[in-house]
Amino acid sequence: MLFRSVRTAPHVMTVMEADMSKVLAHRAANKQAFAAQGVNLTITAYFCAAIISALKDNPDVNASYTEEGILRYRSINLGVAVALGEQGLIVPVIKQAEMLSLQGLAQRINDLANRARNKQLKPDEVKGGTFTLTNYGTGGSLFASPLIFQPQAAILGTGMMQKRPVVITDAAGNDSIAIRPMVYLSLVFDHRILDGEGGDRFLMAVKKALEAWQ
């Protein structure tokens, strides 16, 4: 019997949590206006927008490892995992996602997810991703370690949002306890491309984008 060795990339995971208060406030204030234009404003659109913002400032995350070196992509082709029930999941790709507004992202997510569930995606719409978002929180998981869609450098997973008591420190250094909607963000990345500092820097940028939403 012959055995073939399989080369796997060294994967590393880092986890942070984000306060989603400002995102939820923005969604509540704008959901009706989006709906009037036929767009369902989901939380996924905010995650995508925060990822795109962070990728622009951290181009090594929007990349792949090759034998010749790190290949950095000019466009952000963002894969968004869609659950298909017992049939598993599929990852349609939003091409050139950096060109889209929040409304544009929401519209593309709605369209791709609906067609994915109805088995209407074209082959090209599940190819060419440079980074992936997966929301395992829809199943009740708080955080997990998702698999990288190689040859991508990383994948970001989002857990179930929960209201929890957290310590808030004001500008004067005073602490108080408040109930906030919190979500865990887990980033799994290829250690050949990113070290811990680079992974944390990117994930912190995603966290800050969500918490500072206006």
C-alpha positions in Angstrom: 0.0 0.0 0.0 1.3 3.4 -0.9 0.9 6.4 1.4 1.1 10.0 0.1 2.1 12.8 2.4 -0.1 15.9 2.4 1.5 19.2 2.8 -0.6 21.5 5.0 -0.1 25.1 5.8 0.7 26.0 9.5 -2.6 27.5 10.7 -2.9 29.9 13.7 -6.0 31.3 15.3 -6.5 34.5 17.2 -9.8 35.6 18.9 -11.2 39.0 19.8 -14.6 40.2 20.8 -16.5 43.3 19.4 -19.2 45.5 20.9 -21.9 45.6 18.2 -23.9 48.5 19.8 -23.2 51.1 17.1 -23.7 48.6 14.3 -27.1 47.6 15.7 -28.1 51.3 16.1 -27.1 52.1 12.5 -29.0 49.1 11.2 -32.1 50.0 13.2 -32.0 53.6 11.8 -31.5 52.5 8.2 -33.1 49.1 7.8 -36.5 50.5 6.7 -34.9 52.8 4.1 -32.9 49.9 2.7 -36.0 47.7 2.6 -37.8 50.4 0.6 -35.2 49.9 -2.1 -35.6 46.1 -1.9 -32.5 45.5 0.1 -32.4 43.4 3.3 -29.8 45.1 5.6 -28.2 42.1 7.4 -25.5 42.1 10.0 -23.4 40.2 7.5 -23.1 43.3 5.3 -21.5 45.2 8.3 -19.0 42.3 8.8 -18.1 42.4 5.1 -17.6 46.2 5.2 -15.4 46.0 8.3 -13.3 43.2 6.7 -12.9 45.2 3.5 -11.7 48.3 5.4 -9.2 46.2 7.4 -7.9 44.4 4.2 -7.2 47.8 2.6 -4.9 48.7 5.5 -3.4 45.1 5.8 -2.7 43.9 2.2 -0.8 40.9 3.4 -4.0 39.4 4.5 -5.5 39.7 1.0 -2.9 37.3 -0.3 -1.7 33.8 -1.0 1.5 31.9 -0.4 3.4 30.6 -3.4 6.8 29.0 -3.8 8.0 32.2 -5.3 6.8 34.4 -2.4 3.7 36.1 -1.2 1.1 37.0 -3.9 -0.9 40.1 -2.9 -4.1 40.6 -4.8 -5.1 44.0 -6.1 -8.9 43.4 -5.7 -10.8 42.1 -2.7 -12.9 39.1 -3.8 -14.8 38.4 -0.6 -16.2 34.9 -0.1 -19.3 34.7 2.1 -20.2 31.2 3.3 -23.9 30.3 2.9 -25.4 27.4 4.8 -27.4 24.9 2.8 -28.8 22.9 5.6 -28.0 19.2 5.4 -26.3 19.8 2.1 -23.4 21.6 3.8 -22.4 25.1 2.7 -21.2 26.9 -0.4 -19.1 30.1 -0.6 -20.2 32.5 -3.3 -17.7 35.3 -4.0 -18.3 39.1 -4.1 -15.9 40.2 -6.8 -14.2 43.6 -6.4 -16.0 44.1 -3.0 -13.8 47.1 -2.3 -15.9 49.0 -4.9 -19.2 48.5 -3.1 -21.0 50.7 -0.5 -22.8 49.1 2.5 -26.0 49.1 0.4 -24.1 47.5 -2.5 -22.7 44.8 -0.3 -26.1 44.1 1.3 -27.6 43.8 -2.1 -24.9 41.4 -3.4 -25.1 39.3 -0.3 -28.9 39.0 -0.6 -28.7 38.0 -4.2 -25.8 35.5 -3.9 -27.3 33.9 -0.8 -30.8 33.5 -2.3 -29.4 32.0 -5.5 -27.1 29.8 -3.6 -30.0 28.3 -1.7 -31.9 27.8 -4.9 -28.9 26.3 -6.7 -28.8 29.0 -9.2 -25.2 30.2 -8.8 -22.9 30.2 -11.9 -19.5 28.3 -11.6 -17.6 31.6 -11.8 -19.5 33.0 -8.7 -17.8 30.5 -6.4 -14.3 30.9 -7.7 -11.5 33.5 -7.2 -12.0 34.4 -3.6 -9.1 36.1 -1.8 -10.6 36.2 1.7 -13.6 34.5 3.3 -16.2 35.3 6.0 -18.1 32.5 7.7 -20.9 33.1 10.3 -21.0 30.0 12.4 -22.9 32.0 15.0 -26.2 31.2 13.1 -26.0 27.7 14.6 -25.5 29.0 18.1 -21.7 28.6 18.3 -19.9 31.3 20.3 -16.6 30.8 18.5 -14.8 28.2 16.4 -11.7 27.6 14.3 -12.9 27.6 10.7 -10.8 26.1 7.9 -9.0 28.4 5.5 -10.1 28.2 1.9 -6.6 27.7 0.5 -4.7 29.2 -1.1 -6.2 32.2 0.7 -4.2 33.6 3.6 -7.0 33.7 6.2 -10.7 33.3 7.1 -12.7 35.2 9.6 -15.4 33.5 11.6 -18.2 35.3 13.6 -20.0 33.8 16.5 -23.5 34.2 17.9 -24.2 37.7 19.2 -25.0 37.8 22.9 -25.9 40.5 25.4 -23.4 40.4 28.2 -22.2 42.6 31.0 -18.9 44.3 30.1 -16.6 46.8 31.9 -16.7 50.2 30.2 -13.8 52.6 30.8 -14.5 56.3 30.1 -12.0 58.9 29.0 -11.2 59.8 32.6 -10.3 56.2 33.4 -13.5 55.5 35.4 -15.0 52.0 35.1 -18.7 51.0 34.9 -20.6 47.9 33.9 -23.0 47.9 31.0 -25.0 45.3 29.0 -23.7 45.3 25.5 -24.3 43.1 22.4 -21.0 41.2 22.0 -19.7 38.9 19.4 -16.5 36.8 19.2 -14.4 37.2 16.0 -12.0 34.4 15.2 -9.3 34.8 12.6 -7.5 31.7 11.3 -4.5 32.5 9.2 -1.6 31.0 7.3 1.5 31.4 9.4 3.7 31.4 6.3 2.2 34.7 5.3 1.3 36.3 8.6 2.8 36.2 12.1 0.8 36.8 15.3 1.3 40.6 15.2 0.0 40.8 11.6 -3.0 38.7 12.4 -3.8 40.6 15.5 -3.4 43.9 13.7 -5.8 42.9 11.0 -8.4 41.5 13.5 -8.1 44.7 15.7 -8.9 46.8 12.6 -12.0 44.7 12.0 -13.0 45.1 15.6 -12.4 48.9 15.6 -14.4 49.3 12.4 -17.4 47.6 13.9 -17.2 49.4 17.2 -16.8 52.9 15.7 -19.5 52.5 13.1 -21.3 55.8 12.3 
